Amino acid sequence: MQTSPQTCPDQSSPAVQAAIVRLRAEAEHLRRAAASHAVVDQAIGVLIAAGRLTPEQGWQVLRGVSQHRNVKLRRVAELVVGWGSGGQLPPDITTWIRVGIQRAAVTGDGPPGT
């Protein structure tokens, strides 16, 4: 359905301007959330490959590092993805990743066939 210029709301009205601002903020929030989700998924993949973990274990390791080091999950994920591409991890993050992988191995809840 097309609208004619006579039926379009006045874009200069305060209500329309407020709606535009709100929708732009919401769109930006969704863009950031999608980017954050992607980097977290990539980091879980790196942990799965490096530690022979299940996806759930990879998530638990990533989350545990974030909580124990009091570093935002997205930042830990960015560091892990960088590490997976040949970069370096800060020593404290490396330690917590090793601890998490070892804990996953001790629980006996490893990937199928291990």
N, C-alpha and C positions, 0 to 999 in steps of 0.2 A: 504494500500500500504506500503510495506516495503522498506526501503532504505538500500543500501549496504554501507559499511564503506567508499567507495570511494565517495559517494554522500552526506555524512553528512558534515555539515559545521565544520570548524576547531574551536573547542571550546576554543582554546587559543587566538583566534583573538580578538582584542579590541572591535569590533562591537558586537560579540557574548557575550563577557563578560559584556558589557554595557546593552545589552538586558536582560541578566540573572539578573543583579542587579535591573533593572527597573521592571521586572516581579515579583521578590521576594518582592520588596517594595509594588507593587500593591496588591499582594496576602496578605501581612500583613495588609495593609489598609482595604481590604475586610473582613478579619477575625475580626479586631477591630470593623468595622461598624456592622457586624452581631451580635457580642456580645453586643454592645451598644443598638442596636435595640431590642434585646431580653430583656434586663433589663428594658428598657423604657416600653415595652409592659407589663411586669410583674408589674411594678409600677402603670401603668394605671389600671390594674386589681385590685390591692390593693385599689386604690382610688375609683374605681367603687363599690367595696364591702363595704368599710368603710363609704362612703358618699352617697350611693345609687344614683350614678351618671350614666349618659350615657357614653359610650366610648369617645365621643367628649368632654364632660365636664371633664372627667378624664384627657384627654390630655391637655385641657385648664388650669386646676389647676396645673398640673405638669409644664407646660411651664411658667405659671405665677410665680410660686415659683422660678423657675430658673432665670427668668428675674428680679424679684423684689429683690432677694437676691444676684444677680450677681454671681451665682454658676452654673457651667456647668450642663446641663440637665442630662447627664449620672450620675453625682455625686448625684444630687437630687434623681434620680430614684433609685440609689443604697441605699440611706438612707431610702426611702419609702419602698423598698422591705425588707430591714432589719427590719423596723418597723412592717411590716406585718408578720414577723416571730417572733415577740415578743421582738424586740429590742426597743431602745429609739431613738426618733428624737431630734435633737437640738431644743431648745425652739423657736428660730426664724423661723425655718422651720415649726414647728407645728402651729405656729400662722398663717403663710401664707397659709398653707393647710386649716386651719379652715376658713379663710377669703375666699379662693377660693370656698370651698364647700358651704358656706353661700351665696356667690354671685350666684352660680349655682342654689340654691334653690329659691332665690329672683326672678330670671328671669322667673321662672315658666317653665323652660325648663328641667324638671326632667325626670326620666325614666317613661315609660308607666305604668299607674296604680297608680301613686302617686298623 
